[in-house]
Amino acid sequence: IKGMNLRIGVAVSQDGVSWGRVEGDDPTGACMVPYNKADPNQAGEPVPANMPEELYCGWPEVVVNLVSGNKAEAFLMFYSTMLKETKEKVIAYAISEDGFRWFKKGLCLQPDKDGMDAAGCARCCVVRDASFDEETLRWTEIDS
């Protein structure tokens, strides 16, 4: 699909006005690219066995992981993607130790054909009053 090759990059700033790009591992300079089994640049990258192929990666939300004591999971990135096979819009997530090099962990939110998100899940927004259970891959509302 033309125009779907969206990737996520990193930029840093000392003052919030001037920004500098940080080159990622991908030849394009991106730090997160759509998972594609046929891409030789992704050979050897650790990807979960159940990770489906993606058409794009975009609109990231990065948060400090306050739950895990594991240094390798210091940051969580939630991002919008579209699955190559089904064309479903879903939310996936990745982990990082430093905020620059990211490792995909899988999907965390998929459309429910009978739910209000039947048309797809896109443009995530991370809020502190929610809890993600990795075992069930479900969000739970927490009263504040």
C-alpha positions in Angstrom: 0.0 0.0 0.0 1.6 3.2 -1.1 2.4 5.7 1.6 2.2 3.2 4.5 5.9 3.0 5.2 5.8 5.2 8.3 8.6 4.9 10.8 9.4 6.3 14.3 12.5 8.4 14.9 14.1 10.1 17.9 15.0 13.8 18.3 16.5 15.5 21.4 16.6 19.1 22.5 18.4 21.1 25.3 15.9 24.0 25.2 12.7 22.7 23.5 13.3 25.0 20.5 16.2 23.5 18.6 16.1 19.8 17.9 18.7 17.3 16.7 17.9 13.9 15.2 19.4 10.8 16.8 20.2 8.1 14.2 18.6 4.7 14.9 19.8 1.3 13.8 17.7 1.2 10.6 19.4 2.4 7.4 16.7 5.2 7.3 17.8 6.4 10.7 14.6 5.3 12.4 14.6 3.7 15.8 11.4 1.7 15.2 10.3 0.3 11.8 7.3 -1.8 10.8 8.0 -5.5 11.4 8.5 -7.2 8.0 9.9 -10.7 7.8 11.3 -10.1 4.3 13.3 -7.0 5.4 17.0 -8.1 5.5 17.8 -5.2 7.9 15.6 -6.8 10.6 17.3 -10.2 10.4 18.6 -11.2 13.9 16.4 -8.6 15.7 14.6 -10.1 18.7 10.9 -10.2 17.9 8.2 -12.1 19.8 7.2 -15.3 18.0 3.5 -14.1 17.8 4.4 -10.7 16.3 2.4 -10.1 13.1 3.9 -8.2 10.2 3.1 -4.4 10.2 2.5 -1.9 7.4 3.6 1.2 9.5 4.7 2.4 12.9 3.6 5.8 14.1 2.2 8.2 16.7 4.3 6.9 19.6 3.7 7.5 23.3 6.7 6.9 25.5 6.5 6.7 29.3 8.9 5.8 32.1 8.1 2.3 33.3 7.3 2.8 37.0 6.3 -0.8 37.6 9.2 -2.9 36.4 12.4 -3.0 38.3 14.1 -4.4 35.2 16.6 -1.9 33.7 16.0 -3.3 30.2 12.3 -2.2 30.5 13.0 1.3 31.8 10.8 2.9 29.0 7.6 1.7 27.4 6.6 2.9 23.9 3.0 2.4 22.7 2.5 3.0 19.0 -0.2 2.8 16.3 0.3 0.2 13.6 -1.7 -1.6 10.9 -1.4 -5.3 10.5 -0.1 -6.4 7.0 -2.4 -9.5 6.7 -5.7 -8.2 8.1 -5.3 -4.4 7.6 -6.5 -4.0 11.2 -5.4 -0.9 13.1 -4.0 -1.9 16.4 -1.8 -0.6 19.3 1.5 -2.4 19.9 4.3 -1.8 22.4 8.0 -2.0 22.8 10.6 -1.6 25.6 13.8 0.2 25.9 16.7 0.6 28.4 17.8 4.0 27.1 14.9 5.5 25.1 16.9 5.2 21.8 17.0 1.5 21.0 13.7 -0.3 21.1 12.5 -3.9 21.1 9.1 -4.9 20.1 7.1 -6.9 22.6 3.8 -7.5 20.7 0.3 -6.2 20.4 -1.5 -4.8 23.4 -4.8 -3.5 22.0 -6.8 -5.0 19.0 -10.3 -4.2 17.7 -13.2 -6.2 19.1 -15.5 -7.0 16.2 -18.5 -6.5 18.5 -17.1 -3.5 20.5 -16.9 0.2 20.0 -13.5 -0.2 18.5 -14.6 -2.6 15.7 -13.2 -0.2 13.1 -9.7 -0.3 14.6 -7.6 1.1 17.4 -5.4 4.0 16.6 -3.7 7.1 18.1 -3.0 5.7 21.6 -2.8 7.9 24.6 -1.1 6.7 27.8 -2.7 7.7 31.1 -1.3 7.1 34.6 -4.7 5.8 36.0 -4.7 2.6 34.0 -2.9 -0.7 34.4 -1.7 -3.0 31.6 -1.6 -6.7 32.5 1.1 -8.3 30.2 -0.3 -11.8 30.9 -3.8 -11.1 29.6 -2.8 -8.2 27.3 -5.7 -6.2 28.7 -6.2 -2.7 30.1 -7.9 -2.3 33.4 -9.4 0.9 34.8 -8.3 1.9 38.3 -10.4 4.2 40.4 -8.5 7.2 41.6 
